[in-house]
Amino acid sequence: MYVPEHFRLEDRAEIAALVAANAFAMLVTAGEGGVPVATHLPLMLDGPLDGGRLLGHFARPNPQGAHADGRPALAIFAAEHAYVSPLWYPSFRETRRQVPTWNYRAVHLTGHLEPLTDPADVARMMEGFAAMFEVEGGWTPAATDPDYYSRLLRGIVPFALRIERVEAKAKLGQNKSAEDRAAVNARLPELASPGPGKGA
């Protein structure tokens, strides 16, 4: 990921929190002939960012499940993002020297993909996902008929991505003046990941 120094996010606690809060990620690997293959799926951080793992699972019919064979993989986590109009900058009214841009935060975690074969790890992963996404007192794996649940588990390919590289970017107008940044920040609460035409 291209990360200019002034947009680089280094704080490991902040990066881990961003990953946890935006767990529905994109996992990219290289398929036959080097063609990129991607799956959108939830991923769970297991351990610290440095030297830890991401846990997840493919549906067994997904051809990307065969890529959990030690090959390189990239997990992409996209957080909040917003279109920024040049009209929002006070300096534009004086100079007309601003253009549209996009503010966002994102994390790329790179490593090698391997099968998750320990039943205890798989159980912990599934329980962890339930804890992440269910409301308090909500569904847990233990609430499901054991035979039915075991049958469904046979329909997935659990995997772990061993994290070897951490890249995080917070492009939030750090290269703009304090006045311009404040003006944009005042508008951002109105922008919840807007679609085309909704930011102006």
Secondary structure, DSSP 8 states (H G I E B T S, - for coil): ----GGGB---HHHHHHHHHHT-EEEEEEE-GGG-EEEEEEE-EEES-TTT-EEEEEEETT-GGGGGTTT-EEEEEEEEEEEEE-GGG-HHHHHH-----EEEEEEEEEEEEEEE---HHHHHHHHHHHHHHHS-TT---GGGS-HHHHHHHHTTEEEEEEEEEEEEEEEESSTTS-HHHHHHHHHHGGG-SS--TTS--
